[in-house]
Amino acid sequence: MEAHAVALSEKRPERFLDILCCPISHGRLHVDGKSLATADGRHRYPVEAGIPLFAQSALPPASQVQRVHFDRVADAYAANLSYAHTQEYMAYLDQCFLDAAAGEALGTVVELCCGCGEALKLLGRKIVRYVGVDLSERMLQGAVAGSAHPDAIFIQGDATRVPLADASVDTVVMLGGIHHVPARAVLFAEVARILKPGGRFLYREPVSDFFVWRSLRWLIYRLSPMLDHTSERPLTYEETVPALARAGLESVHYRHHGCLGFCLFMNSDVLVANRLFRFLPGIRALVRFSTALDEVMLRIPGLRRAGLQVVGMARKTVCAVPATAF
């Protein structure tokens, strides 16, 4: 099955040349042997195991740090997602995301900072075409091996310099990727640039709108080897929504989810002690109870902004001029 998935992926770059472009010049690309190249030949990008590599060099320093970091933690990240308590709490967060994303066709979907292709697994057949973009080759290799979608491609690229044409996609998704990008204005400008007018930007991210979590995260981000406080920063409403608006993205949904249950069951890659929950009998039922309790807590006045995750949606204004990120 894995060999079959890779064999299929090796044919896919040609099927996406209508939307792929050079991340430096934004020029169209063509297949040249085992590479994608611009018409003038000035820019060339190798394709290895079906993955076009657009971020092998000339990365901004913060992006280079993130690429090295995620190649290093890829195995621990995958292990965390295999724990029963993580899976059960993630199912709750997935449903929160699906509820926000419902109601409209997704069309061509781009997942930035895609990791192992979480959005493709979650949205599945609702996606017509899919492009997963991530800096980590190790993450992408796992994504390719696990993908069965008939019209999907994974590419190595930088979210602040996306190798996709202007106004070429219907939906952009980020699931836990925004907080890894320090240059938020550049990121949001890129999202607006590649979205068609009226297209949607859907995201689910760590959020620190509550002062308690903001303080704890300041400490944890500096102590955990799984995190990089120099380049990672959870969202806040006051920073995110105005920055989206300046990029031509109107925020239409911003809701907090997850509270104490999230602290216990969704941090096993960061807090080693949390991994012990996988040995607890009846852990799935306990996690389901904790998600219901978290939702009740977040309806209490004074705690509505106490969630550790935010599910958001912004729409590219129809009259917006495609933004330029660089």
GIPEDA-V98589 format. One line per field, one symbol per residue. ss: DSSP state (a for helix, b for strand, c for the rest). psi: psi as a letter, one per 20 degrees, with the letter a starting at -180 (. if undefined). burial: b if it has 9 or more other C-alpha atoms within 8 Angstrom, else e. A space follows every 50 residues. Layout:
ss=???
psi=???
burial=???
//
This chain:
ss=caaaaaaaacccaaaacccbbccccccbbbbbccbbbbcccccbbbbbcc bbbcccccccaaaaaaaaaaaaaaaaaaaacccaaaaaaaaaaaaaaaaa accccccbbbbbcccccaaaaaaaaaccbbbbbbccaaaaaaaaaacccc cbbbbbcbccbccbccccbbbbbbbccaaacccaaaaaaaaaaabbbbbb bbbbbbbcccaaaaaaaaaaaaacccccccccccbcaaaaaaaaaaccbb bbbbbbbccaaaaaaccccccaaaaaaaacccaaaaaaaaaaaaaaaccc ccccccccbbbbbbbbcccccccccc
psi=gghggggghiihhhijihiqrpigijqqqrpnckrpqrhijhpppqopkj opnilhrkqqghhgghggghhhjgghghggiiqghggghhhghghgghgh iqiqqhcpppoqlicjlghghghdiipgqpoppqhohgghghgghjpjpi mqqpqprpijmplqqqliqhppppnkhgiiohmgggghhgghgiqqpirq opqpqqqliphghggghgghhihpiiqnihipoqqqghhgghhgghikop pipopqqpdhhghgikkhhgohhihihiipqkhghgghhhhggghghiip pijhjjqiqppqpqppqhjpppqpi.
burial=eeeebbbebbbbbeeebeebbbbeebebbbbeeebbbbbeeeebbbbeeb bbbbbeeebeebbbbbbbbbbebbeebebbeebbbbbbbbebbbebbbeb beeeebbbbbbbbbbebbbbeebbeebbbbbbbbbbbebbebbbbeeeee ebbbbbbbbbbbbbbbbbbbbbbbbbbbbbbbebbbbbbbbbbbbbbbbb bbbbbbbbbbeebbeeeeeebbebeebbeebbbbbbeeebbebbbebbbb bebbebbbbebbeebbbbbbbeebbebbeeeebbeebbebbeebbebbee eebbbbbbbbbbbbbbbeeeebbebe
//
